[in-house]
Amino acid sequence: MHLKWAVQLSEFLSKPQNRFRVAAALFLYLSLLFGLIGGKLSTVGWLVFGILAFAFLYRSTPTFFFITWSLILIYAITFFGVYLYFAPEVGIVTRYVKPLGAVLVLVSLTILIRFILYFKDLRDYLARDGRYVPVGLFSISALLFFLFSLLSSFSWARWGTGGGGLALYTISEVLLVPALIYLYYFPEVRLKGEEERGESVQWLDTLFRSAFRTIPRLLTPPSCPHCGKNMVRELRICPGCGREVYILRCPETRAIYKRCPHCGELTPIRELKCIHCGAEVDERIICPWCGNPYPLPLWREAES
């Protein structure tokens, strides 16, 4: 069971867009962590990691990145509405401030409903071509985003007016991130937006290429099932996107190995069947950058 989950996770992370989404979630959590530390450093960390998170979200969601502005607007209006509603008593002005806060929360909810209906309309448009996609989970994620924004704002408002700590704020923000990531994931993948990837961000691409070249060299390669020695990492060029990819080769037979999609063990691709579980293995190698499979002869060697 654990191996099956590991294989599924490996397949999920084999797509570059999914890796960007995971990185965005990690940076959002780091931003939250630094935002709770306190002091000048926390503000810098909160901003830096927040900007990095949205940079990765842009990279993974080029077609529907406008989602960002909608969610920021919903969160901001909710925050100010809740904060005004729970503002301390300030005499006669409170008579107008609290209703204004309630109105702002209702406005935020209205924007959220329009946000959901926009993607439902888009789904209905695509359904004319037979591509019907249910939007139930997307709608629930959007409502959860609003609910956690509401709870987060409530906790922050109470803390700001001396009414309690930030425990509820922290829990709400932690739960808000998965809902946020899914709101980006759904339209880009389920509504076929991922086919339009947009222009590559040059500095981000350079950063990933450098990391992909450096990090594997710091890690011990896996043992070869044939000879027991450490596998040789061979740098090849993807024939589709032109990026560099490490391929595992036996140091004795020089056979190229890949992970079996069924059992997750290393097996030579020339055998066409896994030497461990007997399942069929595609001779093609999937590029972790563009996600496309290509036969081994098309992969040319890169300069190390």
C-alpha positions in Angstrom: 0.0 0.0 0.0 2.8 2.4 0.9 4.7 1.6 -2.3 1.5 2.2 -4.3 1.2 5.7 -2.7 4.9 6.3 -3.4 4.4 5.5 -7.1 1.3 7.7 -7.3 3.2 10.5 -5.6 6.1 10.0 -8.0 3.8 10.2 -11.0 2.1 13.3 -9.6 5.4 15.0 -9.1 6.7 13.9 -12.5 4.6 16.8 -14.0 6.4 20.1 -13.7 3.1 22.0 -13.1 2.4 19.8 -10.0 5.8 20.4 -8.6 5.3 24.2 -8.9 2.0 23.8 -7.0 3.6 21.9 -4.2 6.4 24.5 -4.0 3.8 27.2 -3.9 2.1 25.5 -0.9 5.4 25.1 0.9 6.2 28.8 0.4 2.8 29.8 1.6 3.3 27.8 4.8 6.8 29.4 5.2 5.2 32.8 4.8 2.7 32.0 7.5 5.5 30.8 9.8 7.5 33.9 9.4 4.4 36.1 9.8 3.9 34.6 13.2 7.4 34.9 14.5 7.1 38.6 15.3 9.6 41.5 14.7 11.0 43.1 11.6 12.5 39.8 10.3 9.0 38.2 10.2 7.7 40.9 8.0 10.5 40.5 5.5 10.1 36.7 5.5 6.3 36.9 5.2 6.7 39.1 2.1 9.5 37.2 0.5 8.0 33.8 0.9 4.6 35.1 -0.1 5.9 36.6 -3.3 7.8 33.3 -4.1 4.6 31.4 -3.5 2.6 33.5 -6.0 5.5 33.3 -8.5 5.2 29.5 -8.5 1.4 29.7 -8.7 1.8 31.9 -11.8 4.2 29.4 -13.3 1.7 26.6 -12.7 -1.4 28.6 -13.6 -0.6 30.9 -16.6 -4.1 30.6 -18.1 -6.1 31.3 -15.0 -3.8 33.4 -12.9 -6.4 36.1 -12.7 -7.8 33.8 -9.9 -5.2 35.5 -7.7 -6.8 39.0 -7.9 -10.3 37.5 -7.2 -9.1 35.6 -4.1 -7.0 38.5 -2.8 -10.1 40.8 -3.2 -12.3 38.3 -1.4 -9.8 37.8 1.5 -9.2 41.6 1.9 -12.9 42.6 1.9 -13.6 39.8 4.3 -10.8 40.9 6.6 -11.8 44.5 6.7 -15.5 43.7 7.1 -14.8 41.4 10.1 -12.3 43.8 11.6 -14.8 46.7 11.4 -17.6 44.5 12.9 -15.5 43.6 15.9 -13.9 47.0 16.3 -14.0 48.4 19.9 -16.8 50.6 21.0 -16.2 54.2 19.8 -19.4 55.8 20.7 -22.0 56.8 18.1 -19.7 55.9 15.2 -20.0 52.2 16.1 -23.7 52.4 15.0 -22.4 52.8 11.5 -19.1 50.8 11.6 -20.6 47.5 12.6 -23.3 47.4 9.8 -20.6 48.5 7.3 -18.5 45.5 8.4 -21.4 43.2 7.9 -22.1 44.6 4.5 -18.5 44.1 3.5 -18.7 40.5 4.4 -21.8 40.1 2.3 -20.1 41.8 -0.6 -17.2 39.4 -0.2 -19.6 36.4 -0.3 -21.3 37.8 -3.4 -18.0 38.1 -5.2 -17.2 34.5 -4.2 -20.5 33.3 -5.6 -19.9 35.1 -8.8 -16.4 33.6 -8.9 -17.9 30.1 -8.6 -20.6 30.8 -11.3 -17.9 32.1 -13.7 -16.2 28.7 -13.7 -19.5 26.9 -13.8 -20.4 28.9 -17.0 -17.0 28.0 -18.4 -17.6 24.4 -17.7 -21.0 24.5 -19.3 -19.4 26.1 -22.4 -16.9 23.3 -22.6 -19.7 20.7 -22.1 -21.0 21.6 -25.5 -18.1 19.7 -26.9 -18.8 16.7 -24.6 -16.3 17.7 -22.0 -18.5 17.8 -18.9 -16.6 18.4 -15.7 -18.3 18.4 -12.3 -17.6 21.6 -10.3 -18.9 20.4 -6.9 -15.5 20.0 -5.3 -14.3 23.3 -6.8 -17.4 25.0 -5.3 -16.8 23.4 -1.9 -13.1 24.5 -2.0 -14.2 28.1 -2.8 -16.7 28.1 0.1 -14.0 26.6 2.4 -11.6 29.4 1.3 -14.3 31.9 2.3 -15.0 30.2 5.6 -11.3 30.0 6.6 -10.8 33.6 5.6 -13.7 34.5 7.8 -12.3 32.6 10.8 -8.8 33.9 10.2 -10.1 37.4 10.0 -12.2 36.9 13.2 -9.2 35.6 15.1 -6.9 38.4 13.9 -9.6 41.1 14.7 -10.1 39.7 18.2 -6.3 39.6 18.8 -5.9 43.1 17.4 -8.5 44.4 19.9 -7.1 42.5 22.8 -9.7 39.8 22.8 -7.6 36.6 22.4 -4.6 34.8 20.8 -3.9 33.8 17.3 -4.5 30.0 17.6 -7.7 30.1 15.5 -5.9 32.3 13.0 -3.0 29.9 12.6 -5.3 26.8 12.2 -7.5 28.6 9.7 -4.6 29.8 7.6 -3.1 26.2 7.6 -6.4 24.8 6.4 -6.9 27.6 3.9 -3.8 26.8 1.9 -5.0 23.4 0.5 -8.3 25.0 -0.6 -6.4 27.8 -2.2 -4.1 25.5 -4.2 -7.1 23.4 -5.4 -8.8 26.6 -6.7 -5.7 27.0 -8.9 -5.4 23.3 -9.8 -9.0 22.7 -10.9 -9.4 25.2 -13.8 -5.9 24.7 -15.1 -6.1 20.9 -15.2 -9.8 19.9 -15.3 -10.9 22.7 -17.7 -8.0 22.0 -20.1 -6.2 25.3 -19.3 -2.9 23.5 -18.9 -2.6 23.1 -22.6 -1.8 26.8 -22.8 1.3 27.1 -20.6 2.2 30.6 -21.7 5.7 32.0 -21.8 8.4 30.5 -19.6 9.8 32.7 -16.8 13.5 32.8 -17.7 15.0 33.4 -14.2 12.8 30.7 -12.7 13.7 28.2 -15.5 17.4 28.9 -15.0 17.0 28.4 -11.2 15.3 25.0 -11.7 17.9 23.9 -14.2 20.8 24.8 -11.9 19.1 23.0 -9.0 18.4 19.9 -11.2 22.0 19.7 -12.1 23.4 20.3 -8.6 21.1 18.5 -6.1 21.4 14.9 -7.6 25.2 15.1 -7.4 24.9 15.6 -3.7 22.7 12.5 -3.3 23.9 8.9 -3.5 22.4 7.2 -6.6 20.3 4.0 -6.1 21.9 0.6 -6.4 21.7 -1.3 -9.7 19.4 -4.4 -9.5 21.9 -6.2 -11.9 25.3 -5.6 -10.3 24.6 -4.0 -7.0 26.8 -1.0 -7.6 25.7 2.6 -7.6 23.9 3.6 -10.8 25.5 6.1 -13.1 23.6 9.3 -13.6 23.8 10.2 -17.3 22.7 13.7 -18.4 20.5 13.7 -21.5 18.6 16.4 -23.4 14.8 16.1 -23.8 14.0 16.0 -27.6 10.8 18.0 -26.9 11.6 20.9 -24.6 15.4 20.8 -24.7 15.9 20.6 -20.9 18.4 18.4 -19.2 17.3 15.2 -17.5 19.3 12.6 -15.5 18.9 9.0 -16.7 20.1 6.0 -14.6 22.5 3.6 -16.3 24.1 0.3 -15.0 27.9 0.8 -14.6 28.6 -2.7 -16.0 26.0 -3.5 -18.7 25.4 0.2 -19.6 21.7 -0.6 -19.8 19.3 2.3 -19.1 16.9 1.8 -16.2 13.6 3.5 -15.2 11.1 3.1 -12.4 8.3 0.6 -13.0 5.0 2.5 -12.9 3.4 -0.5 -11.1 5.8 -1.6 -8.4 8.2 1.4 -8.4 11.4 -0.7 -8.7 14.2 0.0 -11.2 14.0 -2.1 -14.4 15.9 -2.0 -17.7 13.7 -0.4 -20.4 14.9 -2.7 -23.1 13.3 -5.7 -21.4 9.8 -4.2 -22.0 8.7 -6.1 -18.8 9.5 -5.3 -15.3 12.2 -7.7 -13.9 10.5 -7.5 -10.5 6.7 -7.7 -11.0 6.5 -8.7 -14.7 4.3 -5.8 -15.7 4.7 -4.2 -19.1 7.1 -1.2 -19.2 7.1 1.5 -21.9 10.5 1.9 -23.6 10.0 5.6 -23.7 11.3 8.0 -21.1 9.0 10.6 -19.7 10.6 14.1 -19.4 9.9 15.5 -15.8 9.9 19.0 -17.3 7.4 18.9 -20.1 5.7 15.6 -19.1 6.1 14.1 -22.6 7.4 10.5 -23.3 10.2 10.0 -26.0 12.0 6.9 -27.2 15.6 6.6 -25.8 17.4 7.1 -29.2 15.9 10.6 -29.4 17.6 11.6 -26.1 21.0 13.1 -26.9 23.8 13.4 -24.4 24.4 16.7 -22.7 27.6 18.4 -21.8 28.3 17.8 -18.1 
